[in-house]
Amino acid sequence: MSRCYLDTNFLYGHLRSPPTGVPSPMEDWRERTLAELTDDGGVVSPLVIDELAYRLVLAWLRDDGHADPLAAYRERPETVMPAMRDRLAATWASLDSLGLELDPTDREVTDRARALMAAPGLAPREAFHAAHAVEADCPVIVSSDRAFDRLPALRRLGPEPSGPAAED
């Protein structure tokens, strides 16, 4: 059991695919993640909250029948966001129930992210997520992003591969 940094893609899947008890890749990933978390719980950053809200709003617009959710959001955020109030409130309550720690983006995180962009050449968001994980003393990052596999300081806990590609 370890202290874990939870990347946006896990939380997005977790919130969009409620537990069913039926075997599935998301169900397996959720169970392995919850088993990995220690009493310290999980850690997220403001970047995770920002990405999660943005991705959920676009998904909800798509669910509501918008053919181009991104255009709807960009053209009318002052209309879209109030309409999302109840869904976002439910999201915040779900996140609060997980007891996640919010790690601030401070100078140490920023400096480490800059270094991770330079070597091993992580993209900016990946670098900030990794920097948050390391600075928050999380040896595990829960993410489907394989870029984190290049970092010896972190062990990535991702979804189990399935299908023909998994057999290679």
C-alpha positions as CSV (number, residue, x, y, z in Angstrom):
1,M,0.0,0.0,0.0
2,S,1.3,3.4,-1.0
3,R,0.5,7.0,-1.1
4,C,-0.8,7.7,-4.6
5,Y,-1.1,10.7,-6.9
6,L,-4.3,10.3,-8.9
7,D,-4.1,11.6,-12.5
8,T,-7.2,13.1,-14.2
9,N,-7.8,10.1,-16.5
10,F,-8.4,7.8,-13.5
11,L,-10.8,10.1,-11.8
12,Y,-12.6,10.8,-15.0
13,G,-13.1,7.1,-15.6
14,H,-14.0,6.5,-12.0
15,L,-16.7,9.2,-12.0
16,R,-18.0,8.4,-15.5
17,S,-18.2,4.6,-14.8
18,P,-19.8,4.1,-11.4
19,P,-18.9,0.9,-9.6
20,T,-21.1,-2.0,-10.9
21,G,-19.5,-5.1,-9.4
22,V,-19.3,-6.5,-12.9
23,P,-15.8,-7.3,-14.1
24,S,-14.5,-4.6,-16.5
25,P,-11.1,-2.9,-17.1
26,M,-12.3,0.2,-15.2
27,E,-13.7,-1.9,-12.3
28,D,-10.3,-3.8,-12.1
29,W,-8.3,-0.5,-12.2
30,R,-10.6,1.0,-9.5
31,E,-10.2,-2.0,-7.2
32,R,-6.4,-2.1,-7.6
33,T,-6.2,1.6,-7.0
34,L,-8.3,1.6,-3.8
35,A,-6.3,-1.4,-2.6
36,E,-3.1,0.6,-3.2
37,L,-4.1,3.7,-1.3
38,T,-2.8,3.9,2.2
39,D,-4.5,5.6,5.2
40,D,-2.9,8.8,3.9
41,G,-5.3,8.6,0.9
42,G,-4.7,9.9,-2.5
43,V,-3.2,13.2,-3.7
44,V,-4.4,15.5,-6.5
45,S,-3.3,18.9,-7.7
46,P,-5.2,21.9,-8.9
47,L,-4.2,20.8,-12.4
48,V,-6.2,17.6,-11.9
49,I,-9.3,19.5,-10.7
50,D,-9.1,21.9,-13.7
51,E,-8.7,19.1,-16.2
52,L,-11.4,17.0,-14.6
53,A,-14.0,19.8,-14.6
54,Y,-13.2,20.7,-18.2
55,R,-13.4,17.1,-19.5
56,L,-16.6,16.4,-17.5
57,V,-18.3,19.6,-18.8
58,L,-17.5,18.6,-22.4
59,A,-18.7,15.0,-21.7
60,W,-22.0,16.2,-20.2
61,L,-22.6,18.6,-23.1
62,R,-22.1,15.6,-25.4
63,D,-24.4,13.5,-23.3
64,D,-27.0,16.3,-23.5
65,G,-27.0,16.1,-27.3
66,H,-24.6,18.9,-28.3
67,A,-23.1,17.9,-31.7
68,D,-20.0,20.0,-30.9
69,P,-19.5,20.3,-27.2
70,L,-16.3,22.2,-27.4
71,A,-17.9,24.9,-29.6
72,A,-20.9,25.1,-27.3
73,Y,-18.5,25.5,-24.3
74,R,-16.2,28.1,-25.9
75,E,-19.0,30.2,-27.4
76,R,-21.3,30.3,-24.3
77,P,-19.4,29.5,-21.1
78,E,-21.6,32.0,-19.2
79,T,-24.6,29.8,-20.2
80,V,-23.0,26.4,-20.0
81,M,-21.4,26.7,-16.6
82,P,-24.5,27.6,-14.6
83,A,-26.3,24.7,-16.3
84,M,-23.5,22.4,-15.0
85,R,-23.8,23.6,-11.3
86,D,-25.6,20.6,-9.9
87,R,-23.4,18.1,-11.8
88,L,-20.3,19.9,-10.6
89,A,-21.6,20.0,-7.1
90,A,-22.1,16.2,-7.2
91,T,-18.6,15.8,-8.6
92,W,-17.1,17.8,-5.8
93,A,-19.0,15.8,-3.2
94,S,-17.7,12.5,-4.8
95,L,-14.2,13.8,-4.8
96,D,-14.5,15.0,-1.2
97,S,-15.7,11.5,-0.2
98,L,-12.4,10.0,-1.5
99,G,-10.6,12.1,1.1
100,L,-8.0,13.4,-1.4
101,E,-5.3,15.7,-0.4
102,L,-4.8,18.8,-2.6
103,D,-1.1,19.4,-3.2
104,P,-0.4,23.1,-4.1
105,T,1.5,24.1,-7.1
106,D,4.5,25.9,-5.5
107,R,8.0,26.8,-6.6
108,E,9.4,23.3,-5.9
109,V,6.7,21.7,-8.1
110,T,7.3,24.2,-10.8
111,D,11.0,23.8,-10.7
112,R,10.7,20.0,-10.8
113,A,8.2,20.2,-13.7
114,R,10.6,22.3,-15.7
115,A,13.4,19.8,-15.1
116,L,11.1,16.9,-16.2
117,M,10.2,18.7,-19.4
118,A,13.9,19.0,-20.2
119,A,14.8,15.4,-19.3
120,P,13.3,12.9,-19.8
121,G,11.3,15.2,-22.1
122,L,7.8,15.0,-20.6
123,A,5.0,17.1,-22.1
124,P,4.1,20.0,-19.8
125,R,0.9,18.5,-18.2
126,E,2.7,15.2,-17.7
127,A,5.7,17.0,-16.1
128,F,3.4,18.9,-13.7
129,H,1.6,15.7,-12.7
130,A,4.9,13.9,-12.1
131,A,6.3,16.8,-10.2
132,H,3.3,16.9,-7.9
133,A,3.6,13.2,-7.3
134,V,7.2,13.4,-6.4
135,E,6.9,16.5,-4.3
136,A,4.0,15.1,-2.4
137,D,6.0,11.9,-1.6
138,C,3.8,9.7,-3.7
139,P,5.8,6.8,-5.1
140,V,2.8,5.7,-7.2
141,I,1.0,7.6,-9.9
142,V,-2.4,6.3,-10.9
143,S,-2.6,7.0,-14.6
144,S,-3.2,5.4,-18.0
145,D,-0.4,7.7,-19.4
146,R,2.6,5.5,-20.2
147,A,4.9,8.5,-20.3
148,F,5.2,8.1,-16.5
149,D,6.8,4.7,-17.1
150,R,10.0,6.6,-18.0
151,L,10.4,7.9,-14.5
152,P,12.3,5.7,-12.1
153,A,11.0,7.7,-9.1
154,L,7.4,6.7,-9.9
155,R,5.6,3.5,-10.3
156,R,2.6,3.8,-12.6
157,L,-0.6,2.0,-11.7
158,G,-2.6,1.9,-14.9
159,P,-5.4,-0.1,-16.4
160,E,-4.6,-3.6,-17.3
161,P,-4.1,-4.0,-21.1
162,S,-6.7,-6.1,-22.8
163,G,-7.3,-7.5,-26.3
164,P,-4.8,-8.5,-29.0
165,A,-2.3,-5.6,-28.2
166,A,-1.9,-7.0,-24.6
167,E,-0.6,-10.2,-25.9
168,D,2.4,-8.7,-27.7
